[in-house]
Amino acid sequence: MAVDWSIEWFTSTVWILGVTVAAGLACWLIVWLLARSTAWGRQFARLAFPYFSPRGPQGWRPLVVLLYYVNYKAFGLWPPPYHATAIALHALNGWLLCVLVTKLSGRRATGLDAR
């Protein structure tokens, strides 16, 4: 029996999206129940919430806010400069890590080694 893909692609896409949403909701519910009902879940929530919360002094990230502000003032809402800035900062962080490892080990090859 042959499948008529002119019709089935839409049905398959709807099914996949529905299953993905259901799995995401189920995972969220399980994590929420574990965080509320177990001692280690409450401890983790107490430790992790201030970092992941956008409110309060623990969740405020001044460098990220500054980066968004500068990008917005320079480029408006055009997305490519935001991505380019993020990639440049990641490259800078990688280079600084390489320099740090080189200085700490005293060998240039160690800072460039990916193992």
N, C-alpha and C positions, 0 to 999 in steps of 0.2 A: 504494500500500500504506500503510495507516494504522498508526501506532505506538500500541501500548497503553501509555499512560503510567502506568497503575496498577501495572505491573510494571517498566517501563524506568527510572523515576526512581531506583530502588534500584541497578540495574545501572550507570547513568550515574554516580551518586554514588560507588560503589565504584571505578569506573574513574578518575574524576577524582582521588580521594584517592590511589589507587595511583600514578598518573602524577606527582602533586605530590610524594609521598614519594620516588619514584625520581629525579625531577629535583633535589630537595634533596640527596639522597645523592650524586648525580653531581657537583653543584656543590661540595659539601664535599670530595669526593675530589680534584677538580681543584685547588682552592685548597690543599689539604694537600700535594699533589704539587708544585705550584709553590713553595710555601713551603719545602719540603724539598730540592728539586732545583736551584733557581736561586739565584744570588748575591743578586739583589734581593729574592727571596722571604725568604731568611734574614735580610737586613737589616731588612726590614719586620717580620718576626716578632720580631726582637730589640728593635725600637723600640716595637711595638704591644703585645706581650705584657704588659709590666708595667702598662700602663694597663687592659687588659681582664681581667687576672687578679684574682680576688677575694682572693688570698693575698699576704702581704707588705706592706711599707710603701708601695710604689708603687701597689698596687691598693686600698688601704683608703681609703674615702671617708667621713671623719668626719661631714660634714654630712648625708649620706644616712642613715647609721646613727643619728644624732641625731634626724632627722626620723621615721624608723621607730619609734624608741624612744618619742618623745613621743606620736606617734599611737597606738601600742599601749597606752601607759599611759592615755591619755585615752579612747580609743574601743574598745579591744580589737581584735578581728579584723574589725570591721564595715568594709567597703570604701569606702563613699561619702566618709567624712572623709579618707581617704588621697588619693582623687582630687581632692577639693576643695582640700586642702592643696597638692597638686602644681600645680593650675591657678592657685591664688593666688600661689604662688612664681613661676610663669612670667609671670603678669601683672605682678608686682612687678619682675621682671628686665626686662621690656619697658619699663615706666615708667622704671626707672633708666637704661636705654639711651637713651631719649628725652631724659631730663634731661641726660645726659652729652653727647649730640650737640648739644643746644641750648646748653649751656655752652661747648663747644669751638668751635662755629660763631658764636656770638653772635647767632643769629637763631632765633626761636621756630619759624618755619615750617620750617626745615631739620630740626629734631628731630621734627616731626610728619609729614614728607614720607615717603611709602612708596616713592618711586622709587629 
